[in-house]
Amino acid sequence: MNGLINLYKPSGMSSAQAVSKVKRILNVKTVGHMGTLDPMAEGVLVIGVGKSARLFDCISGRKKTYIAKFTFGYQTDTLDALGTVTDTTADIPSVDAALHAMLSLVGQIEQVPPQFSAKHVDGKRAYALARDGKEVLLKPVTVTIYDAELICQPKMNEMVFSITCSSGTYIRSICRDVAKMCGSLATLTYLQRTRSGSFTSDDSITLERLAEIKDSALIAPQDVLDLPRYDVDPIKYEDLIHGRKISADFSGDALIYGNDVFFGIGCAVNGELKIKTYLKDD
């Protein structure tokens, strides 16, 4: 079994728990997600099954779009609704002030991740250290906010934004920083990932639906990898099958085919074909 699943993860479930459920539903051992989605969040979680689990570096680094609700007036230790309130304020920014602060972050920025995050600190997860009451000092990380817009204001102290950003961006940190720029406090109280690369929430499936259709939900990796196609000369097919040297001259990565069979992602190194990620079904 080999392919990708565009899963709609429900709120209240960790990405690791979602992976475990997919393993049980499909009865396969090799399963991995392509970019963590916080337990509070819902939405697109791309899952790799079989050899496609090797595509983390290709899939996880793509742009992502979120719908996020910022609730002003308080802050929690986790910066989201699942945490414990650590501070409150009566200073609630205007829509114009919050939107101005949000738009000022569009572009490449240095962002400090939340203390409760999966970042590694001295070999341990930051959230594990934070739960033990230890001070966690995380270094700023360069991320990119490509676009942001205000969707609505459900209540006077709530603002809902659409945010498109690079991989590794923490929406909880954006919420914290927007509030800070406005002289206020805020907590992320709703988060939905609506897009991860070419995968959208409109085309995603629930775990319940996956249990019904099982491997019919699998998407062939070559159908979603935005790379050019390179066909090995048919007379070299046996060499390709047995891993023997094959001359090749092309730039960058490509989808490697032999006799119309997909082998994986490859490149040309010193005039020879190199398969970087082997994805052929056995």
Secondary structure as UniProt FT lines:
FT   STRAND          3..9
FT   TURN            11..12
FT   HELIX           15..26
FT   STRAND          31..33
FT   TURN            39..40
FT   STRAND          42..49
FT   HELIX           50..55
FT   HELIX           56..59
FT   TURN            60..61
FT   STRAND          64..72
FT   STRAND          74..76
FT   TURN            77..78
FT   TURN            81..82
FT   STRAND          85..88
FT   HELIX           95..104
FT   STRAND          107..111
FT   STRAND          120..121
FT   TURN            122..123
FT   STRAND          124..125
FT   HELIX           126..131
FT   TURN            132..133
FT   STRAND          141..152
FT   TURN            156..157
FT   STRAND          158..165
FT   TURN            167..168
FT   HELIX           171..181
FT   TURN            182..183
FT   STRAND          186..196
FT   TURN            197..198
FT   STRAND          199..200
FT   HELIX           201..203
FT   HELIX           207..213
FT   HELIX           214..217
FT   HELIX           221..223
FT   STRAND          229..232
FT   HELIX           234..236
FT   HELIX           237..241
FT   TURN            242..243
FT   STRAND          254..258
FT   TURN            259..260
FT   STRAND          261..269
FT   TURN            270..271
FT   STRAND          272..278
//
